[in-house]
Amino acid sequence: MSRPTIHDVAERAGVSIATVSRVLNDKGDVRATTRERVHEAASELGYSVDSVGRALASQRTRLVGVAVGDNAGHRDLSLMFFGKVLAAISRRLGQFGYEPLLIQDADAGGAHRFDAAILIGIDQDDPIVLELASRDVPLVGVDVRCGVGNTAFVGSDHAGGVRLALAHLRSLGHTRIAHIAGALNTLAGTERLETFLAESPGVPAEYVRYGDFSSASGYLEACALLALPEPPTAIVAASDLMALAALQAIWESGRRPGRDVAVVGFDDLEAAALAHPPLTTIRQDRHELGSTAAECAIDLLDRPDGVLRATVLPVELVVRASSSVGG
């Protein structure tokens, strides 16, 4: 029988792992009734924070490295989307008594010490993944399938999001639906494109354009679609930035976005609701992505059993005026 863990105590007591940690280490402002419940759960399970455990814990740096990919050469775009994810990571790690440390390739080679690492939007073949794995650093991939060592995966349901977008557009009568794909060296870009193709048998090759998530690529590819002899009546873009640029291209072509050409994005950035017209999009829960990634990092440190934990978070269709009228 395996030894009980802090996760077991939290589940038995009906509280968070952070609360259990504060109670058992006599830290933080926790109500007396909650403290009693936690101690009872720990006693029932035979869990204790022994001297060996404390000694091992004291050897930890209490730092979790965080590396953000450059999004096909656009690091600013990565930070634009992942800013909320990073904030949530920092907040949740703090509740466990850890701090995030932004790392670069050189840091992976040993310039800094940290107990675990969270990799965000990085290609799974990136040298930083292999370097950290070779050092036996527990890894959490946010939209990165590390596939080696003590790892966990957290991501959004990209395939489900594309299906939601297509179902919405088809319910409005659209049959000529195009796709502007994101960077294909990313899991998000690949999964969204593969799902679009699988759900759109017979789609003309010219209706599939290849961007890189950036506004510039979205504008360029939207212009190419609008210049076709038989242009699409709807566009599903793999990012809000590309979708917003597509709205601009539609206006400039003399058409009306939302009426002549429908547009659906992906992400639900803050700018989506402020667009002209407001952008229909697939919302990702960026706060939950970050919080879950932080929890996975702590989980890997507490349970170094090599069992892959994969969490795929649901997405939501947010309908706005950019897709209000059928084709």
C-alpha positions in Angstrom: 0.0 0.0 0.0 1.4 3.4 -1.0 2.1 6.1 1.6 -0.6 8.7 1.9 0.2 12.1 0.4 -0.9 15.7 1.0 -3.3 15.3 -1.9 -5.1 12.4 0.0 -5.3 14.6 3.1 -6.8 17.5 1.1 -9.4 15.2 -0.5 -10.3 13.6 2.8 -10.6 17.0 4.5 -12.4 18.6 1.6 -9.9 21.5 1.4 -7.2 22.6 -1.0 -3.7 21.3 -1.0 -2.4 24.8 -0.1 -4.7 24.8 3.0 -3.3 21.4 4.1 0.2 22.7 3.7 -0.5 25.8 5.8 -2.1 23.8 8.5 0.5 21.1 8.8 3.3 23.7 8.7 1.6 26.0 11.2 1.4 28.8 8.6 -1.3 31.1 7.4 -4.6 32.2 8.7 -6.8 29.1 8.7 -10.0 28.8 10.7 -9.9 26.5 13.8 -12.6 24.2 12.4 -10.7 23.8 9.2 -7.4 23.1 11.1 -9.2 20.4 13.1 -10.6 18.8 10.0 -7.2 18.7 8.4 -5.5 17.2 11.4 -8.3 14.6 11.7 -7.9 13.6 8.0 -4.1 13.4 8.4 -4.4 11.2 11.5 -7.0 8.9 9.9 -4.7 8.4 6.9 -1.6 8.1 8.9 0.0 11.1 7.1 2.7 13.1 8.9 5.3 15.7 7.9 8.3 13.8 9.3 11.8 15.1 9.9 13.1 13.3 6.7 10.4 15.0 4.7 11.2 18.3 6.1 14.9 17.9 5.4 14.2 17.0 1.8 11.9 19.9 1.5 14.5 22.3 2.9 16.8 21.3 0.0 14.3 22.5 -2.5 14.9 25.9 -4.1 11.1 26.7 -3.9 11.5 27.9 -7.5 9.6 26.6 -10.6 11.2 27.5 -13.9 8.8 28.9 -16.6 9.8 29.0 -20.3 7.6 30.6 -22.9 8.1 29.7 -26.6 8.6 32.4 -29.2 5.5 31.4 -31.2 7.2 30.9 -34.6 9.5 33.9 -34.0 6.9 36.1 -32.4 7.7 36.1 -28.6 5.6 39.2 -28.1 2.5 37.3 -29.4 3.2 34.5 -27.1 3.4 36.8 -24.1 0.2 38.6 -25.3 -1.8 35.4 -25.0 0.1 33.7 -22.2 0.2 36.8 -19.9 -2.8 35.6 -18.0 -1.5 32.1 -17.9 1.7 33.3 -16.4 -0.1 35.5 -13.8 -2.2 32.4 -12.8 0.9 30.3 -12.5 2.5 32.8 -10.2 -0.5 33.2 -8.1 -1.1 29.4 -7.7 2.6 28.7 -7.0 2.6 31.3 -4.3 -0.2 29.5 -2.5 2.1 26.5 -2.3 5.1 28.6 -1.1 6.8 28.5 -4.5 7.9 31.3 -6.9 8.1 31.2 -10.7 11.5 31.9 -12.4 11.4 32.9 -16.1 14.0 30.8 -17.9 15.8 30.9 -21.3 17.8 28.2 -23.1 20.9 29.0 -21.1 19.1 28.6 -17.8 18.1 25.1 -18.8 21.7 24.2 -19.0 22.2 24.9 -15.3 22.6 28.7 -15.0 19.8 28.5 -12.3 18.5 25.8 -10.1 14.8 25.1 -9.8 12.7 22.2 -8.6 10.4 21.8 -11.6 9.7 23.6 -14.9 6.6 24.7 -16.8 7.0 24.9 -20.6 4.5 27.0 -22.4 3.9 26.9 -26.2 7.3 25.3 -26.9 7.9 22.8 -29.7 8.2 19.3 -28.1 11.5 18.8 -30.0 13.0 22.1 -28.6 16.4 21.5 -27.0 15.2 23.0 -23.7 12.9 20.0 -23.3 15.6 17.4 -23.8 18.1 19.4 -21.6 15.7 19.6 -18.7 14.6 16.0 -19.1 18.2 14.9 -19.0 18.6 16.7 -15.7 15.5 14.8 -14.3 13.6 18.0 -13.8 9.9 17.4 -13.5 8.2 19.0 -16.5 4.7 20.4 -17.1 3.9 21.2 -20.7 1.2 23.8 -21.4 0.3 22.9 -25.0 3.6 20.9 -25.1 3.7 17.1 -25.0 7.1 16.6 -23.5 6.9 12.8 -23.7 10.0 12.1 -21.6 10.8 11.8 -17.9 8.5 12.9 -15.1 6.0 15.0 -17.0 2.4 16.3 -17.1 0.4 17.9 -19.9 -2.1 20.8 -19.7 -3.9 22.1 -22.7 -7.2 23.4 -24.2 -9.6 21.3 -26.3 -8.4 22.7 -29.6 -10.2 20.1 -31.6 -13.4 20.7 -29.8 -13.1 24.4 -30.3 -12.8 24.0 -34.1 -15.8 21.7 -34.1 -17.8 24.4 -32.2 -16.8 27.0 -34.7 -17.7 24.9 -37.7 -21.1 23.8 -36.2 -21.9 27.4 -35.5 -21.1 28.6 -39.1 -22.9 25.7 -40.7 -26.0 26.4 -38.5 -26.1 29.8 -40.2 -26.0 28.1 -43.6 -22.4 28.6 -44.5 -20.9 25.9 -46.8 -17.8 27.8 -48.2 -15.7 27.9 -45.0 -12.0 28.6 -45.1 -9.3 28.2 -42.5 -6.3 30.3 -41.7 -4.0 28.0 -39.8 -1.6 28.9 -37.0 2.1 28.0 -36.7 2.4 24.3 -37.4 5.4 23.9 -35.1 3.0 24.3 -32.2 0.5 21.8 -30.9 -2.3 24.3 -31.0 -1.7 25.2 -34.7 -1.4 21.6 -35.7 -4.5 20.3 -33.8 -6.7 23.1 -35.1 -5.7 22.5 -38.7 -6.0 18.8 -38.5 -9.5 19.0 -37.0 -10.6 21.5 -39.6 -9.5 19.2 -42.4 -11.0 16.2 -40.8 -14.4 18.0 -40.3 -14.3 19.5 -43.8 -14.1 16.7 -46.4 -13.7 18.0 -49.9 -12.7 21.5 -48.8 -10.8 23.2 -51.7 -7.1 23.4 -51.2 -7.2 27.1 -51.8 -9.5 27.5 -48.7 -6.7 26.4 -46.4 -4.1 29.1 -45.8 -1.0 29.0 -43.6 -0.4 31.8 -41.1 1.7 31.9 -37.9 -0.9 33.3 -35.4 0.3 36.9 -36.1 -1.9 39.8 -37.4 0.4 40.2 -40.4 -0.1 36.7 -41.5 -3.8 36.8 -40.9 -4.2 39.9 -43.0 -2.1 38.5 -45.9 -4.0 35.1 -46.0 -7.4 36.8 -45.6 -6.6 39.0 -48.6 -5.6 35.9 -50.6 -8.9 34.2 -49.7 -11.0 37.3 -50.6 -9.2 37.5 -54.0 -10.3 34.0 -55.1 -12.8 33.7 -58.0 -15.2 32.1 -55.5 -14.2 33.4 -52.1 -15.4 31.8 -48.9 -18.4 33.2 -47.0 -16.8 32.3 -43.7 -13.3 32.1 -42.2 -12.2 30.2 -39.1 -8.9 31.7 -38.0 -6.6 29.8 -35.6 -6.1 32.9 -33.4 -7.9 36.1 -32.6 -5.0 38.2 -33.9 -5.4 36.6 -37.4 -9.2 36.9 -37.2 -9.0 40.6 -36.2 -6.7 41.2 -39.2 -9.2 39.3 -41.4 -11.9 41.7 -40.4 -9.7 44.6 -41.6 -9.1 42.8 -44.9 -12.8 42.3 -45.4 -13.6 45.9 -44.8 -10.9 47.0 -47.2 -12.3 44.7 -49.9 -15.6 46.5 -49.8 -17.4 43.7 -48.0 -19.0 43.8 -44.6 -17.6 41.4 -42.0 -20.4 39.6 -40.2 -22.7 39.9 -43.1 -20.8 39.3 -46.4 -18.1 37.2 -44.7 -18.3 35.7 -41.3 -15.2 35.4 -39.1 -14.5 33.2 -36.1 -11.3 33.5 -34.1 -9.7 31.4 -31.3 -8.6 32.6 -27.8 -11.0 35.4 -26.8 -8.3 38.1 -26.3 -9.5 41.3 -24.7 -9.5 43.0 -28.1 -12.0 40.6 -29.5 -15.0 42.2 -27.8 -13.8 45.7 -28.9 -13.5 44.9 -32.6 -15.6 46.3 -35.4 -17.7 44.2 -35.5 -17.1 42.4 -32.2 -15.4 39.1 -32.9 -17.0 35.6 -32.5 -14.3 33.4 -31.0 -13.5 30.3 -29.1 -12.6 31.2 -25.5 -9.8 29.4 -23.7 -9.7 29.6 -19.9 -6.2 31.0 -19.6 -6.5 31.4 -15.8 -7.4 27.7 -15.4 -4.5 26.8 -17.7 -2.0 28.5 -15.5 -3.5 27.3 -12.2 -3.7 23.7 -13.4 -0.1 23.9 -14.7 1.2 25.1 -11.3 -0.8 22.4 -9.5 0.7 19.8 -11.8 4.2 21.0 -11.1 3.7 20.6 -7.3 2.0 17.2 -7.9 5.1 16.0 -9.8 7.3 17.1 -7.0 5.2 15.4 -4.4 4.5 12.2 -6.4 7.6 11.5 -8.6 6.1 8.3 -9.8 6.5 8.9 -13.5 2.8 8.6 -14.2 1.8 11.0 -16.9 -1.0 13.4 -15.9 -2.9 14.9 -18.8 -5.5 17.6 -18.4 -7.5 18.9 -21.4 -9.6 21.9 -20.5 -12.9 22.7 -22.2 -13.4 25.7 -24.4 -16.4 27.9 -25.1 -18.0 29.4 -28.2 -18.6 33.2 -27.7 -20.9 34.4 -30.4 -20.6 38.1 -31.4 -21.5 40.1 -34.5 -18.7 38.9 -36.7 -20.8 35.8 -37.4 -24.3 37.0 -36.9 -25.8 36.4 -40.4 -25.8 33.2 -42.5 -24.1 32.8 -45.8 
